Amino acid sequence: MASVRPILLTGFEPFGGEAVNPSWLIASALDGETIAGRPVVAQRLPTEFRRSLPVLRAALRRHAPSLVVALGQAGGRGELSVERVAINVDDARIPDNAGASPIDVPVVRGGPAAHFSTLPVKAIVAALRARGVPAAVSQSAGTFVCNHVFYGLQQALAGTRVRSGFVHVPSLPEQAVARPGEPSLPLATMIDGVREVLRVAATHRGPDLREGGGAVS
């Protein structure tokens, strides 16, 4: 009997002076769980433009996953943001963890301008809201290392049947306390939410839900 191909769940190391990154805390908490009959394997990625994609590609080769979801932290957002599209540009507002600050550089030279998520993004958002987890479709993953990884992931899996995409998570309350007014979510809520992301991504069949998820501005 063929072995079950795992779910690959990635998170990032801390960056920008933070002591923790909730994306990795979530991924490591779900490492080893079985969701929709598939084992979850977690991979920590460096918050570096140069090294993040080689580490990701090595994990793809090693695990040959059936589903890949990459997580990243987006301070200032108050919900799980299921990203719709990755764009082919690096434009760093702050240095990455290696001190690199690429400006207007393509993620993949000669690659398409954008790649769309192959996750059922609206079905995921609907399921999260039904569980009481704040969630929304996001139209931009930014231009920092998160978008870099999202684009590189979709490029690597283009033409395959492996579903993949990116979800941004908010800051933790203990991070936001130093920035009054910044929204946050408890770690337990985000772990439960990402578990639901993986379940829906692994089991949803047919086209995505056809309901409004766009943005006015």
Backbone bond lengths (Angstrom), bond angles and torsions (degrees), N, CA, C in turn:
res aa  C-N    CA-C-N  psi(-1)  N-CA   C-N-CA  omega(-1)  CA-C   N-CA-C  phi
1 M - - - 1.465 - - 1.528 109.39 -
2 A 1.309 116.59 132.75 1.461 120.18 -179.29 1.530 110.26 -66.42
3 S 1.320 115.72 143.96 1.458 120.00 178.30 1.522 109.95 -72.66
4 V 1.328 115.38 152.93 1.461 120.93 179.55 1.523 108.92 -77.99
5 R 1.303 116.51 128.57 1.459 120.39 178.88 1.525 109.40 -75.76
6 P 1.321 117.61 137.52 1.471 120.53 -172.13 1.518 113.56 -80.40
7 I 1.314 113.50 172.71 1.460 123.41 167.77 1.525 106.93 -96.08
8 L 1.311 117.17 126.80 1.462 121.40 175.37 1.525 108.63 -96.98
9 L 1.320 115.62 123.79 1.463 122.40 -179.61 1.523 107.92 -122.39
10 T 1.321 117.18 120.33 1.458 120.05 -177.39 1.522 111.26 -111.47
11 G 1.324 115.45 152.76 1.455 123.57 172.91 1.511 108.59 -142.66
12 F 1.323 116.05 167.37 1.463 121.14 -175.89 1.530 112.01 -105.87
13 E 1.322 114.03 155.65 1.452 120.12 169.48 1.529 109.16 -70.83
14 P 1.344 117.76 162.59 1.474 119.96 178.59 1.526 111.18 -60.22
15 F 1.327 115.84 153.62 1.462 121.23 178.08 1.517 108.75 -149.48
16 G 1.308 115.38 170.02 1.462 120.77 175.53 1.516 114.06 62.91
17 G 1.332 117.61 28.55 1.454 121.18 178.40 1.519 114.97 85.88
18 E 1.341 118.19 0.03 1.459 121.50 179.09 1.532 110.76 -76.67
19 A 1.322 115.70 152.08 1.464 120.69 178.04 1.519 111.94 -85.93
20 V 1.333 117.30 -24.40 1.462 121.72 -178.89 1.525 108.93 -137.32
21 N 1.319 115.20 163.58 1.456 121.51 172.19 1.529 106.72 -130.43
22 P 1.335 118.06 115.68 1.461 119.06 -176.28 1.527 113.55 -60.31
23 S 1.328 117.27 -25.94 1.466 118.34 179.50 1.517 111.17 -60.90
24 W 1.338 117.15 -40.21 1.459 119.41 178.79 1.521 111.59 -77.12
25 L 1.314 118.49 -34.57 1.461 119.92 177.04 1.527 110.18 -61.19
26 I 1.324 117.04 -39.71 1.466 120.98 178.06 1.522 110.32 -66.74
27 A 1.327 116.63 -49.74 1.463 120.27 -177.88 1.523 111.23 -60.02
28 S 1.321 117.05 -43.86 1.464 119.73 -178.47 1.523 111.37 -68.38
29 A 1.348 117.33 -31.33 1.469 120.41 178.03 1.525 111.35 -67.78
30 L 1.325 117.48 -32.49 1.465 121.42 -178.36 1.531 112.68 -91.00
31 D 1.319 117.28 -7.90 1.463 121.85 179.22 1.529 109.48 -58.87
32 G 1.324 116.39 126.91 1.455 120.78 178.82 1.520 114.72 93.19
33 E 1.334 118.25 -13.89 1.464 119.64 175.48 1.527 110.10 -70.48
34 T 1.323 115.44 159.09 1.460 121.24 172.25 1.525 107.62 -111.14
35 I 1.322 116.30 122.04 1.459 122.53 -178.42 1.523 108.27 -125.11
36 A 1.322 116.46 125.54 1.463 122.11 -177.85 1.526 111.04 53.40
37 G 1.340 115.66 37.45 1.452 121.21 177.17 1.514 115.13 78.56
38 R 1.329 117.37 7.78 1.463 120.87 -177.39 1.526 110.15 -121.32
39 P 1.326 118.24 134.31 1.463 120.27 177.58 1.524 110.87 -72.69
40 V 1.309 115.42 143.81 1.465 121.54 177.33 1.521 109.30 -97.30
41 V 1.313 116.17 129.91 1.463 121.26 173.17 1.525 107.73 -119.04
42 A 1.320 116.35 132.73 1.464 121.33 -177.43 1.518 110.70 -103.18
43 Q 1.314 115.38 145.45 1.465 122.13 176.99 1.516 109.34 -134.03
44 R 1.319 116.53 125.28 1.464 120.67 176.37 1.519 108.79 -87.39
45 L 1.321 115.81 132.16 1.453 121.99 -179.84 1.527 110.56 -108.06
46 P 1.327 117.24 142.89 1.465 119.52 173.70 1.522 110.39 -71.04
47 T 1.315 116.81 141.92 1.467 120.32 177.10 1.523 107.75 -84.76
48 E 1.328 113.30 67.09 1.461 121.92 -177.49 1.529 108.29 -141.74
49 F 1.308 115.85 133.90 1.453 119.68 177.75 1.529 111.48 -59.29
50 R 1.329 117.35 -45.74 1.466 120.78 -172.19 1.518 112.36 -70.91
51 R 1.320 118.35 -38.53 1.464 120.76 -171.14 1.521 114.97 -97.95
52 S 1.321 118.17 -19.08 1.467 119.12 -171.98 1.531 113.05 -63.40
53 L 1.314 117.46 -45.62 1.459 118.97 -177.02 1.527 113.23 -70.82
54 P 1.339 120.91 -39.53 1.465 118.39 173.62 1.531 113.19 -58.06
55 V 1.331 117.47 -39.20 1.467 119.99 177.91 1.528 109.80 -66.07
56 L 1.330 117.08 -43.05 1.454 120.64 178.52 1.523 111.17 -62.37
57 R 1.321 117.47 -46.66 1.467 120.10 -178.19 1.521 111.62 -63.27
58 A 1.326 116.05 -36.77 1.473 119.29 177.25 1.525 110.55 -63.97
59 A 1.336 116.95 -38.52 1.470 120.71 178.06 1.525 110.64 -66.78
60 L 1.330 117.41 -38.08 1.460 120.24 177.60 1.526 110.74 -62.98
61 R 1.325 117.25 -41.70 1.470 120.49 178.87 1.525 110.78 -67.38
62 R 1.322 116.37 -41.29 1.466 120.86 -175.09 1.519 112.32 -68.75
63 H 1.319 116.94 -41.34 1.463 120.18 -172.30 1.530 114.33 -100.74
64 A 1.336 118.92 -18.25 1.467 122.51 -176.53 1.528 110.47 42.99
65 P 1.335 117.89 59.58 1.470 120.69 -172.53 1.520 113.46 -70.57
66 S 1.332 114.37 159.41 1.469 121.08 174.82 1.518 111.54 -92.94
67 L 1.326 116.65 -14.04 1.469 123.77 -178.14 1.513 107.46 -155.50
68 V 1.332 116.95 139.27 1.465 120.86 177.72 1.527 108.64 -131.90
69 V 1.333 115.35 127.00 1.462 121.28 173.09 1.523 107.58 -126.43
70 A 1.312 115.52 123.51 1.463 121.50 176.98 1.527 108.52 -100.99
71 L 1.320 115.91 137.57 1.461 122.46 179.38 1.518 109.86 -113.62
72 G 1.329 115.81 149.88 1.455 121.21 173.69 1.519 109.68 -151.66
73 Q 1.320 115.90 159.02 1.463 121.37 179.59 1.523 110.35 -90.37
74 A 1.340 115.44 135.74 1.464 121.36 174.72 1.520 108.08 -129.04
75 G 1.316 116.46 90.33 1.452 120.70 177.82 1.520 110.52 -60.70
76 G 1.316 116.20 137.83 1.459 120.89 -178.28 1.510 113.45 101.41
77 R 1.333 117.14 -17.90 1.462 120.09 175.82 1.530 108.62 -91.82
78 G 1.327 115.10 147.98 1.456 118.96 -175.81 1.502 114.32 -111.25
79 E 1.356 117.50 9.67 1.450 120.37 -179.02 1.517 109.96 -145.54
80 L 1.317 116.36 169.03 1.446 119.83 171.04 1.524 107.58 -71.40
81 S 1.313 116.61 119.89 1.467 122.60 -175.96 1.520 108.68 -101.84
82 V 1.323 116.25 108.80 1.459 121.01 179.22 1.526 107.28 -86.78
83 E 1.314 115.67 110.97 1.463 120.56 -171.20 1.521 111.85 -76.30
84 R 1.332 114.91 138.60 1.460 121.19 -179.30 1.525 112.43 -92.04
85 V 1.354 117.66 -38.78 1.465 119.15 -169.12 1.527 110.62 -144.73
86 A 1.331 114.95 142.50 1.467 122.52 173.35 1.518 108.21 -111.58
87 I 1.328 117.00 138.82 1.463 120.39 -178.39 1.525 110.70 -110.38
88 N 1.316 115.37 153.47 1.463 121.29 -173.43 1.526 111.67 -87.99
89 V 1.332 115.18 62.34 1.468 119.27 176.61 1.522 110.25 -154.08
90 D 1.327 114.89 136.86 1.458 123.07 168.86 1.520 107.52 -104.39
91 D 1.342 116.27 127.71 1.465 121.04 -179.76 1.527 106.59 -149.07
92 A 1.324 115.88 90.47 1.459 121.45 -169.38 1.524 112.47 -83.26
93 R 1.328 115.30 127.37 1.468 120.72 174.35 1.533 110.26 -82.98
94 I 1.342 116.23 -31.91 1.462 122.64 176.37 1.518 107.96 -128.68
95 P 1.337 118.52 158.84 1.470 119.85 176.93 1.523 111.10 -66.84
96 D 1.325 115.94 149.84 1.452 119.52 171.83 1.524 109.45 -77.01
97 N 1.308 118.21 -174.36 1.470 120.66 -174.82 1.517 113.66 -71.20
98 A 1.329 116.89 -9.61 1.462 120.60 174.47 1.521 111.42 -101.96
99 G 1.337 116.54 3.89 1.456 120.84 179.65 1.514 114.68 86.30
100 A 1.337 117.24 6.69 1.466 120.57 -178.33 1.523 110.48 -83.99
101 S 1.334 115.87 140.18 1.473 121.96 178.40 1.524 109.76 -135.29
102 P 1.327 118.20 68.83 1.473 119.26 179.46 1.527 111.17 -62.97
103 I 1.311 115.45 141.96 1.464 121.25 179.35 1.527 108.68 -126.09
104 D 1.337 115.11 120.73 1.463 122.12 176.43 1.523 112.57 55.00
105 V 1.332 115.22 45.73 1.464 122.52 178.46 1.531 108.50 -111.27
106 P 1.319 119.50 134.32 1.465 119.27 178.28 1.520 111.98 -66.74
107 V 1.313 116.30 145.58 1.460 119.84 173.40 1.521 109.35 -65.38
108 V 1.312 116.02 -45.98 1.469 122.85 178.64 1.521 107.87 -130.06
109 R 1.303 116.73 111.98 1.464 119.94 -179.66 1.534 109.67 -61.69
110 G 1.338 115.64 129.50 1.451 120.58 -179.43 1.517 113.93 82.56
111 G 1.336 117.04 -1.63 1.460 120.00 179.20 1.514 111.15 -77.29
112 P 1.330 116.90 166.52 1.467 119.73 177.69 1.520 111.44 -63.28
113 A 1.316 116.22 160.19 1.461 120.59 -177.87 1.519 112.29 -61.80
114 A 1.330 116.90 -29.73 1.465 120.30 -176.81 1.519 110.14 -155.31
115 H 1.325 114.52 158.52 1.460 122.25 170.48 1.525 107.47 -128.70
116 F 1.327 116.16 137.50 1.452 120.40 175.82 1.526 110.84 -91.63
117 S 1.320 115.73 149.93 1.452 121.17 171.69 1.523 108.98 -59.57
118 T 1.319 116.51 147.12 1.458 120.37 172.82 1.529 110.78 -105.65
119 L 1.323 117.06 10.79 1.462 121.27 171.97 1.530 109.45 -78.90
120 P 1.328 118.09 154.36 1.468 120.65 172.38 1.530 109.19 -78.24
121 V 1.317 116.33 79.80 1.463 120.87 -166.87 1.533 112.95 -61.33
122 K 1.324 117.38 -39.86 1.466 118.80 -177.39 1.527 111.86 -75.93
123 A 1.325 116.78 -34.23 1.465 119.21 174.73 1.526 110.34 -64.52
124 I 1.315 116.56 -37.23 1.466 120.65 178.16 1.524 110.43 -64.82
125 V 1.327 116.59 -47.43 1.467 120.22 -179.91 1.526 110.59 -60.70
126 A 1.329 117.49 -43.15 1.466 120.58 179.40 1.522 111.21 -61.77
127 A 1.325 117.37 -41.58 1.460 121.07 -179.76 1.525 111.22 -66.91
128 L 1.316 116.87 -39.40 1.462 120.49 178.64 1.526 110.59 -64.31
129 R 1.308 116.78 -45.55 1.468 119.89 179.87 1.524 110.84 -63.30
130 A 1.337 116.89 -36.12 1.462 120.21 178.44 1.520 111.61 -64.05
131 R 1.339 116.44 -26.55 1.464 121.02 177.33 1.526 112.26 -88.97
132 G 1.321 116.81 0.31 1.454 120.11 -179.18 1.514 114.14 82.73
133 V 1.332 116.92 15.94 1.461 121.57 178.14 1.530 108.65 -96.66
134 P 1.327 119.51 121.32 1.469 120.83 178.33 1.531 110.52 -57.78
135 A 1.333 115.87 130.22 1.468 119.73 -176.25 1.509 109.95 -155.60
136 A 1.334 115.77 153.18 1.464 121.33 178.10 1.515 109.20 -157.51
137 V 1.342 115.34 154.56 1.459 120.82 168.73 1.520 107.58 -74.80
138 S 1.321 116.98 133.30 1.465 121.54 176.97 1.516 109.22 -110.61
139 Q 1.321 115.25 139.70 1.467 120.99 -178.33 1.530 112.48 -96.06
140 S 1.322 117.59 -3.11 1.468 119.78 -178.88 1.518 111.29 -149.04
141 A 1.315 115.58 125.72 1.461 121.54 175.00 1.520 111.50 -93.13
142 G 1.346 116.60 13.22 1.459 120.23 -179.98 1.513 111.54 80.83
143 T 1.337 115.47 -162.67 1.468 121.10 179.40 1.524 111.12 -134.90
144 F 1.343 115.92 20.62 1.469 120.30 179.73 1.538 108.41 -97.61
145 V 1.308 117.80 -156.54 1.463 121.19 -173.26 1.530 111.86 -66.46
146 C 1.340 118.14 -28.32 1.467 120.09 177.66 1.528 110.78 -60.26
147 N 1.322 117.02 -52.10 1.459 120.21 177.95 1.527 111.07 -62.71
148 H 1.314 116.77 -37.61 1.472 122.16 177.97 1.530 110.07 -56.19
149 V 1.322 116.34 -47.81 1.465 121.26 -179.89 1.528 110.41 -69.16
150 F 1.323 117.56 -43.07 1.459 121.65 179.35 1.529 110.44 -57.89
151 Y 1.320 116.68 -48.74 1.465 120.24 179.48 1.532 110.37 -62.65
152 G 1.326 115.86 -47.48 1.467 119.95 -178.76 1.519 112.26 -61.75
153 L 1.329 116.77 -36.62 1.462 121.12 177.66 1.523 110.73 -64.13
154 Q 1.337 116.20 -48.78 1.463 119.37 -178.83 1.526 111.19 -65.94
155 Q 1.316 117.37 -34.51 1.461 121.04 177.23 1.526 110.08 -65.47
156 A 1.321 116.42 -42.47 1.461 120.86 -177.67 1.527 111.88 -65.30
157 L 1.338 116.71 -32.92 1.463 120.30 -175.07 1.529 113.14 -103.32
158 A 1.330 116.94 4.40 1.468 120.36 178.98 1.521 109.86 -57.73
159 G 1.323 115.95 133.31 1.460 120.51 179.16 1.511 114.26 86.56
160 T 1.323 117.67 -2.44 1.463 121.36 176.51 1.527 108.85 -100.96
161 R 1.323 115.67 175.58 1.468 121.12 177.71 1.526 111.62 -100.34
162 V 1.325 116.44 11.45 1.460 121.23 -179.39 1.524 109.07 -83.54
163 R 1.332 116.95 118.69 1.465 120.44 176.34 1.525 109.54 -70.90
164 S 1.336 114.37 143.42 1.463 117.82 -179.46 1.518 110.22 -158.05
165 G 1.319 115.30 155.99 1.450 120.49 177.95 1.510 111.36 178.49
166 F 1.323 114.97 -169.52 1.459 121.40 -171.01 1.522 109.81 -134.77
167 V 1.328 115.99 141.10 1.459 122.57 176.31 1.524 108.83 -129.99
168 H 1.320 116.43 125.35 1.462 121.22 173.09 1.525 109.58 -89.58
169 V 1.323 115.83 140.98 1.465 121.11 177.92 1.523 109.07 -119.03
170 P 1.349 117.13 151.81 1.466 120.17 -179.78 1.524 112.31 -72.64
171 S 1.310 114.04 176.74 1.466 120.53 171.83 1.520 110.06 -69.27
172 L 1.317 115.56 160.15 1.454 122.27 170.86 1.524 109.45 -80.16
173 P 1.335 118.51 155.36 1.471 119.91 176.96 1.522 113.02 -55.10
174 E 1.343 117.31 -37.90 1.465 119.69 -179.03 1.519 112.50 -70.11
175 Q 1.324 118.06 -20.84 1.463 121.18 172.64 1.526 110.73 -82.11
176 A 1.317 116.42 -42.30 1.465 121.28 -174.64 1.517 112.85 -71.71
177 V 1.328 117.74 -20.35 1.461 120.11 -176.82 1.527 111.64 -60.30
178 A 1.321 116.71 -27.85 1.466 120.43 179.15 1.521 112.53 -80.97
179 R 1.343 116.34 -7.15 1.469 120.96 -178.71 1.527 107.55 -129.03
180 P 1.335 117.51 81.38 1.466 120.96 -174.97 1.523 112.77 -50.39
181 G 1.317 115.16 132.54 1.455 121.10 179.56 1.513 114.60 94.33
182 E 1.342 117.38 -13.05 1.464 118.91 179.74 1.523 110.03 -74.64
183 P 1.331 118.66 130.95 1.459 120.47 178.39 1.525 111.27 -70.29
184 S 1.318 114.95 158.58 1.465 120.27 -179.60 1.515 108.77 -156.71
185 L 1.318 116.52 168.37 1.454 122.90 173.27 1.523 109.15 -137.12
186 P 1.334 117.63 146.14 1.465 120.01 176.31 1.532 111.32 -64.51
187 L 1.314 115.80 149.49 1.462 120.29 -178.79 1.529 111.27 -58.16
188 A 1.335 117.83 -42.81 1.466 120.47 -177.94 1.520 111.24 -60.37
189 T 1.318 117.53 -38.58 1.469 121.34 178.32 1.519 110.66 -64.60
190 M 1.324 116.26 -41.67 1.460 119.65 -178.69 1.532 111.45 -70.76
191 I 1.324 117.63 -37.21 1.467 119.86 176.37 1.522 109.96 -61.83
192 D 1.335 116.54 -46.23 1.460 120.51 178.09 1.523 110.63 -61.15
193 G 1.333 116.69 -40.71 1.450 120.10 179.52 1.512 113.11 -64.46
194 V 1.321 117.11 -44.48 1.463 119.57 -178.98 1.527 110.35 -69.15
195 R 1.316 117.07 -34.02 1.470 119.27 173.63 1.532 110.24 -57.37
196 E 1.338 116.42 -41.33 1.464 120.51 177.90 1.525 111.46 -69.01
197 V 1.329 117.52 -37.52 1.468 120.99 174.48 1.527 110.13 -54.42
198 L 1.319 116.13 -48.36 1.459 120.21 -177.89 1.527 111.42 -66.40
199 R 1.324 116.98 -39.85 1.467 119.80 -179.77 1.529 110.62 -62.21
200 V 1.331 116.63 -48.27 1.461 119.82 -178.38 1.529 110.51 -66.42
201 A 1.323 116.96 -42.93 1.466 120.30 -179.68 1.531 111.33 -61.65
202 A 1.334 116.58 -33.20 1.459 120.44 -178.20 1.524 113.36 -81.81
203 T 1.337 117.93 -23.46 1.461 119.96 -171.24 1.530 114.67 -114.72
204 H 1.331 117.98 -19.46 1.474 119.46 -176.74 1.522 110.22 -65.96
205 R 1.313 115.52 131.29 1.458 121.05 178.97 1.526 109.88 -118.90
206 G 1.305 115.45 153.47 1.451 119.98 179.52 1.512 111.76 81.29
207 P 1.342 116.47 -171.13 1.468 120.57 -178.44 1.518 111.28 -67.81
208 D 1.322 115.63 160.49 1.459 121.50 176.86 1.523 109.41 -66.41
209 L 1.334 116.41 163.49 1.449 120.39 175.63 1.526 110.00 -59.49
210 R 1.314 115.47 143.02 1.461 119.57 177.82 1.519 108.09 -104.39
211 E 1.313 115.37 88.38 1.460 121.24 178.50 1.522 108.74 -150.09
212 G 1.321 116.02 159.53 1.456 120.19 -175.43 1.509 112.94 -61.19
213 G 1.322 115.25 133.51 1.462 120.77 176.53 1.509 110.93 -150.23
214 G 1.330 115.72 14.16 1.453 120.42 -176.76 1.503 112.79 -83.63
215 A 1.313 115.86 -176.37 1.466 122.60 -179.35 1.523 109.21 -130.34
216 V 1.329 115.52 146.47 1.464 121.20 178.47 1.521 110.67 -78.61
217 S 1.340 116.22 -37.84 1.460 119.31 -179.98 1.507 110.14 -144.37
